[in-house]
Amino acid sequence: MATVEMVMPKMGESIMEATVLTWMKKEGDTIEQDESVLEVATDKVDTEVPALEGGVLKQILVQEGEIVAVGKPIAIIETEGGASASANESKPAPAKEEKAAAPASNGSSSSHANGQELAAHSDSGRFYSPLVRNIAKEENISMSQLETIDGSGKDGRVTKKDILAFVENPGSAPAKAATAPQTASPATSAPAPAMQAAPKGMPVSIGADDEIIEMDRMRKMIAGRMVDSKRISPHVTSFVEADMTSVVQWRNKYKNEFKQKEGGNLTFTPIFIEAVVKAIKDYPMINVQVDGDNIIKKKHINIGMAVALPSGNLIVPVIKDADQLNITGLANKVNDLAKRARDGKLKAEELEGGTFTISNVGSFGNVMGTPIIMQPQVGILALGAIVKKPAVLETPQGDVIAIRHKMFLSHSYDHRVVDGSLGGMVVRRVADYLENWDPKRDL
């Protein structure tokens, strides 16, 4: 018999760790190759991890609730034949593992503004996960302060909940080491203001009849990402009203045919995406990302689309290379991703790599919105409800008033690299493509 290590797999280019949610197998169980063994959660998605080798689950190395770095062993599987691979032989060296798990910077990703290095293990031997160290870095919490926090994790490990509670109420711990903003290195994607501690909320008065609802894990992540985005990017929003009459008439003409042929609904979303893709091709500098003092011009056009979940949370699956799909392909992709998003069946890679995002706030009956940018993108477009309005039309016989289908488009963009002229021209061009939609176009 031989033993092989099952390690935490890499689940996306930006995912360096995951939390073990549930072990679907217990020690001693027989597992088949590619059979799901456990469920994990990243900051983007919950997903099942399959076994790369069949055999017997000999030992579980990490417990439910633990945060595990990518590449770290999580279980030992006993297989038939071959030489054994010990945990020590295949485990990355500690220095390399921590380097991979930490956010990128100038080689000292967990150092403070005062130069103190936050190691994974303190002098007392206590382990601090990359997530905890990253929060400590942003909040200027020193190693000595970390040592004073009572951890609720296994073996007294400090969890995200523990360190956030400490941030809110440091108690009698020493004062924070630094209050000055940190300077971003050229390799980091966020400017100096993004590295400062987030403003603390005002004290809340709780009455006897009030209900306290703890945020679920996804809501906490959304909250953190939205606050980070507002700190990183100076948001500006431009608005345009578009005449959607031709689009509405075309969709009404073909929606039944599409339903019969493809088995799904022909919504407005794929039409919006096509118009956005065309506008991005006309103005490629909206399809960029910021890396320190560098602007990264993205080659691929990957469109994220915000999807409301039954829980009330939002998730943003990404249509990769959206410019390579026709309207039918976009419609099928939209329907597939939206359904699997609501069913909780998206893959981690389907939530990353976006270069521009749309949010259809009109589906909630809203006429417009001011969306928050999905980092590290620099633009997001909100599409409002399509409503009938009286409008003035120019005709050869003179101006007339007619009933038209109108919609507001709201474009929020990162004013660090997108000026008002570009941001305004992009949303105007999207509206132009929608207004000039060919009603005689085939499906």
C-alpha positions in Angstrom: 0.0 0.0 0.0 1.1 3.6 -0.6 0.0 6.9 0.8 -0.4 10.2 -1.1 -1.2 13.6 0.1 -4.3 15.4 -0.9 -3.5 19.1 -1.0 -5.7 22.2 -1.1 -6.0 22.8 -4.9 -5.5 26.2 -6.6 -9.0 27.5 -7.5 -8.2 30.7 -9.3 -5.4 33.0 -10.1 -6.1 35.3 -7.1 -7.2 32.7 -4.6 -4.4 31.8 -2.1 -6.4 30.1 0.7 -9.7 28.5 1.5 -11.8 27.6 4.5 -12.8 24.0 5.0 -16.6 24.0 5.4 -17.6 20.3 5.4 -15.8 17.0 5.1 -18.1 14.8 2.9 -16.1 11.7 3.8 -14.7 10.5 7.1 -11.5 8.7 8.0 -11.6 5.1 6.8 -14.1 5.8 4.0 -13.3 4.5 0.5 -13.2 7.2 -2.2 -13.1 7.0 -5.9 -10.9 9.1 -8.2 -12.7 12.5 -8.9 -15.2 11.9 -6.1 -16.0 14.9 -4.0 -14.3 14.6 -0.6 -14.9 18.0 1.1 -16.5 21.4 0.5 -14.5 24.6 0.9 -15.2 28.3 0.7 -13.0 31.0 -0.8 -13.6 34.7 -0.9 -15.4 34.2 -4.2 -17.3 30.9 -4.1 -18.1 27.7 -2.3 -17.0 24.6 -4.1 -16.4 20.9 -3.7 -12.9 19.4 -3.9 -12.6 16.0 -5.6 -9.9 13.4 -4.9 -7.2 13.1 -7.6 -6.5 9.5 -6.4 -8.8 6.7 -5.4 -8.3 4.8 -2.2 -9.0 5.0 1.5 -9.2 8.3 3.4 -6.5 7.4 6.0 -6.2 10.7 7.8 -7.8 14.1 7.8 -5.2 16.8 8.5 -7.4 19.9 8.8 -10.7 20.4 10.5 -13.9 22.1 9.5 -13.6 25.8 9.9 -9.9 26.0 9.4 -8.3 28.3 6.8 -5.8 26.4 4.6 -3.3 27.9 2.2 -3.3 26.6 -1.4 -0.9 23.7 -1.8 -1.0 22.7 1.9 -1.8 19.0 2.6 -5.4 18.5 3.9 -5.6 14.7 4.0 -3.7 11.4 3.5 -5.1 8.9 1.0 -4.0 5.3 1.1 -3.7 3.8 -2.4 -2.6 0.5 -3.9 1.0 0.1 -5.1 3.7 2.7 -5.7 6.0 4.4 -3.3 4.7 6.4 -0.4 4.8 10.2 -0.4 5.3 11.6 3.1 3.7 14.9 4.1 7.1 16.4 4.7 8.4 15.4 1.3 5.7 17.0 -0.7 4.9 20.0 1.5 6.3 23.3 0.3 9.0 24.9 2.4 7.5 27.2 4.9 9.1 30.3 3.4 7.8 29.5 0.0 4.3 28.6 1.3 4.0 31.9 3.1 5.2 33.8 0.1 2.6 32.2 -2.1 -0.2 32.8 0.4 0.5 36.5 1.0 -0.6 39.4 -1.2 1.9 40.7 -3.6 4.2 43.6 -2.8 7.9 44.4 -2.7 8.9 41.0 -1.2 7.6 41.8 2.3 3.9 41.5 1.9 3.1 41.3 5.6 5.3 44.1 6.8 3.9 47.2 8.4 4.6 50.9 7.8 7.0 50.7 10.8 9.0 47.9 9.1 7.9 45.1 11.4 7.5 41.8 9.6 4.4 39.7 10.4 5.5 36.1 10.2 3.1 33.2 9.9 4.4 31.9 13.3 5.1 34.1 16.3 8.0 33.5 18.7 5.5 31.6 20.9 4.8 29.2 18.0 1.3 30.5 17.4 0.1 30.3 13.8 -1.5 33.3 12.0 -3.3 32.6 8.7 -2.6 34.8 5.6 -6.1 36.4 6.0 -5.4 37.4 9.6 -2.0 38.8 8.8 -3.4 40.8 5.9 -6.1 42.3 8.2 -3.4 43.0 10.7 -1.3 44.7 8.1 -4.1 47.0 6.9 -5.1 47.9 10.5 -1.4 48.4 11.7 -1.7 45.7 14.3 1.7 44.6 15.6 2.7 41.0 16.4 2.7 41.9 20.1 -0.9 43.0 19.8 -1.9 39.8 17.8 -0.5 37.8 20.7 -2.9 39.4 23.1 -6.0 38.3 21.1 -7.9 35.3 22.4 -8.4 33.0 19.5 -11.6 31.0 19.0 -10.1 28.7 16.4 -8.6 25.3 16.8 -5.7 25.3 19.4 -6.5 29.0 20.1 -5.9 30.1 16.5 -7.0 33.7 15.8 -9.7 33.7 13.2 -11.0 36.5 11.0 -13.9 37.1 13.4 -11.4 37.4 16.4 -9.2 40.0 14.7 -12.1 42.0 13.4 -13.6 42.0 17.0 -10.2 43.3 18.2 -10.2 46.0 15.6 -13.6 47.2 16.9 -12.7 47.0 20.6 -8.9 46.8 21.2 -9.6 47.1 24.9 -6.4 47.5 27.0 -4.1 46.3 24.3 -1.2 48.7 23.4 -2.0 51.5 21.0 -1.6 50.9 17.3 1.9 51.3 16.1 1.3 53.7 13.3 -1.4 56.1 12.2 0.2 57.5 9.1 -0.9 56.1 5.7 1.3 53.5 4.2 3.0 54.0 0.8 2.0 51.6 -1.9 4.9 49.8 -3.7 4.9 49.7 -7.5 3.9 46.0 -7.4 0.7 46.6 -5.4 -2.5 47.2 -7.2 -3.9 49.6 -4.6 -2.7 53.2 -4.0 -1.7 54.5 -0.6 -5.2 55.5 0.6 -6.4 51.9 0.1 -3.9 50.7 2.7 -5.3 52.9 5.5 -7.7 51.5 8.0 -11.3 51.7 7.1 -13.4 54.3 9.0 -15.2 52.8 12.0 -19.0 52.9 12.0 -20.9 55.1 14.4 -22.1 53.4 17.6 -25.5 51.7 17.2 -28.2 52.0 19.8 -30.1 48.6 20.1 -33.5 48.6 21.6 -35.2 45.8 23.5 -37.5 45.1 20.5 -34.8 45.2 17.9 -33.7 42.0 16.1 -30.0 41.3 15.7 -29.1 39.5 12.5 -25.5 38.3 12.0 -24.2 38.8 8.5 -23.6 35.5 6.7 -20.2 34.8 5.2 -21.0 36.1 1.7 -22.6 39.3 3.0 -19.4 40.0 5.1 -17.3 39.5 2.0 -19.5 41.8 -0.1 -19.4 44.4 2.6 -15.6 44.3 2.7 -15.2 44.4 -1.0 -17.5 47.3 -1.4 -15.8 49.4 1.3 -12.4 48.5 -0.3 -13.5 49.6 -3.7 -14.7 52.9 -2.5 -11.4 53.5 -0.7 -9.3 52.4 -3.7 -11.2 54.1 -6.6 -12.5 57.6 -6.7 -15.9 56.9 -8.2 -17.6 59.2 -10.8 -20.9 58.3 -12.4 -22.2 59.5 -15.8 -25.8 59.1 -16.9 -27.4 58.7 -20.4 -31.0 58.0 -21.3 -31.5 55.7 -24.3 -34.4 55.1 -26.6 -34.9 51.3 -26.4 -38.0 51.1 -28.7 -36.2 49.2 -31.5 -34.7 46.8 -29.0 -38.0 46.1 -27.3 -39.8 45.5 -30.6 -37.0 43.2 -31.8 -37.0 41.2 -28.6 -40.8 40.9 -28.6 -40.6 39.6 -32.2 -38.1 36.8 -31.5 -38.6 35.8 -27.8 -41.0 33.0 -28.6 -38.9 31.7 -31.4 -35.8 31.7 -29.1 -37.7 29.9 -26.4 -38.7 27.1 -28.8 -35.2 26.7 -30.3 -33.0 27.2 -27.3 -35.3 26.3 -24.4 -34.5 29.5 -22.5 -35.7 33.1 -22.2 -34.4 35.8 -24.4 -33.8 38.6 -21.9 -32.4 42.1 -22.5 -29.1 41.2 -20.8 -27.4 39.6 -23.8 -28.4 42.7 -25.9 -26.9 45.0 -23.3 -23.7 42.9 -23.2 -23.3 43.0 -27.0 -23.6 46.8 -27.0 -21.1 47.1 -24.1 -18.6 44.9 -25.9 -18.9 47.0 -29.1 -18.3 50.2 -27.0 -15.3 48.6 -25.3 -13.8 47.9 -28.7 -14.3 51.5 -29.7 -12.8 52.7 -26.4 -10.3 50.0 -25.2 -8.9 52.2 -22.5 -12.0 51.4 -20.4 -10.9 47.8 -20.5 -7.9 48.4 -18.2 -6.7 47.7 -14.7 -4.4 49.7 -12.3 -1.2 48.2 -11.0 0.5 50.8 -8.9 1.6 53.5 -11.3 1.0 51.2 -14.3 -2.1 50.8 -16.4 -2.7 47.3 -17.6 -4.6 47.2 -20.9 -6.5 43.9 -21.1 -6.5 42.0 -24.3 -9.6 39.9 -23.6 -13.1 41.4 -23.1 -14.6 39.5 -20.1 -17.9 40.8 -19.0 -19.2 40.3 -15.4 -22.9 40.3 -14.8 -24.4 40.9 -11.4 -26.9 38.1 -10.4 -29.2 38.4 -7.4 -29.3 35.2 -5.3 -32.3 33.9 -3.4 -30.6 34.9 -0.1 -30.6 38.5 -1.2 -26.8 38.5 -1.8 -25.2 39.3 -5.2 -22.7 37.3 -7.2 -20.9 38.2 -10.4 -20.2 35.4 -12.8 -18.0 36.3 -15.8 -18.6 35.7 -19.5 -15.1 35.2 -20.9 -14.3 36.6 -24.4 -17.8 37.9 -24.7 -16.8 39.5 -28.0 -16.5 36.1 -29.6 -20.2 35.2 -29.0 -23.2 36.1 -31.2 -26.5 37.2 -29.6 -27.7 33.6 -29.3 -24.5 32.5 -27.7 -24.6 35.4 -25.3 -28.2 34.6 -24.4 -27.5 31.0 -23.7 -24.4 31.9 -21.6 -26.3 34.4 -19.6 -29.1 31.9 -18.9 -26.7 29.2 -17.9 -24.6 31.3 -15.6 -27.6 32.9 -13.9 -29.2 29.6 -13.2 -26.1 28.0 -11.8 -25.4 31.1 -9.8 -28.8 30.8 -8.1 -28.3 27.1 -7.6 -24.9 27.6 -6.0 -23.2 25.5 -8.8 -20.7 28.0 -10.2 -17.1 27.1 -10.5 -14.4 29.4 -9.0 -12.9 30.2 -12.4 -16.3 31.5 -13.6 -16.1 34.3 -11.0 -12.7 35.7 -11.9 -11.0 37.5 -14.7 -13.7 40.1 -15.4 -12.6 43.3 -17.2 -15.9 45.2 -17.1 -19.2 44.6 -15.3 -22.9 45.3 -15.9 -25.7 45.4 -13.3 -29.3 45.3 -14.5 -31.0 47.3 -11.7 -34.1 47.6 -13.9 -35.0 44.0 -13.0 -35.8 45.4 -9.5 -37.9 48.2 -10.9 -35.2 50.8 -10.5 -34.8 53.5 -13.1 -31.1 54.1 -12.4 -28.4 53.4 -9.9 -24.8 54.4 -9.0 -23.0 51.0 -9.0 -19.7 50.3 -7.2 -16.8 49.2 -9.2 -15.7 45.5 -9.0 -11.9 45.7 -8.3 -9.5 45.7 -10.1 -11.8 46.8 -12.9 -12.3 50.5 -13.7 -15.8 50.6 -14.9 -19.3 49.2 -14.2 -22.6 50.0 -16.0 -26.0 49.9 -14.3 -29.0 49.5 -16.6 -32.3 50.8 -15.4 -35.9 49.8 -16.0 -37.3 50.3 -19.5 -40.4 52.5 -19.2 -42.8 54.1 -21.7 -42.5 57.9 -21.9 -43.7 60.6 -24.2 -40.8 61.9 -26.3 -40.2 64.5 -29.0 -39.2 62.9 -32.3 -37.9 64.8 -35.4 -39.7 63.9 -38.6 -39.6 65.4 -42.2 -42.9 67.0 -41.4 -41.7 68.5 -38.1 -41.4 67.5 -34.5 -44.0 65.2 -33.0 -44.6 63.7 -29.6 -44.7 59.9 -29.5 -44.7 57.1 -26.9 -41.2 55.5 -26.7 -39.5 52.9 -24.5 -36.8 54.7 -22.5 -34.0 53.5 -20.2 -31.3 55.2 -18.1 -27.7 53.9 -18.2 -25.4 54.8 -15.3 -21.7 54.4 -15.8 -19.5 54.4 -12.7 -15.7 54.6 -13.4 -12.4 54.9 -11.6 -11.4 58.6 -11.9 -7.7 57.7 -11.3 -7.4 56.5 -14.9 -10.8 57.3 -16.5 -11.6 60.9 -17.0 -15.1 62.3 -17.5 -14.7 62.5 -21.2 -13.8 58.8 -21.6 -16.4 57.7 -19.0 -19.1 59.7 -20.6 -18.2 58.7 -24.2 -18.3 55.0 -23.3 -21.8 55.1 -21.9 -23.0 57.4 -24.7 -21.6 54.9 -27.2 -23.4 52.0 -25.5 -26.7 54.0 -25.8 -26.0 54.7 -29.4 -25.6 51.0 -30.2 -28.9 50.2 -28.4 -30.8 53.1 -30.1 -29.5 52.1 -33.5 -30.5 48.4 -33.1 -31.6 47.0 -36.4 -35.2 45.8 -36.0 -34.9 43.7 -39.2 -31.9 41.8 -37.7 -32.2 38.0 -37.6 -31.9 36.1 -34.3 
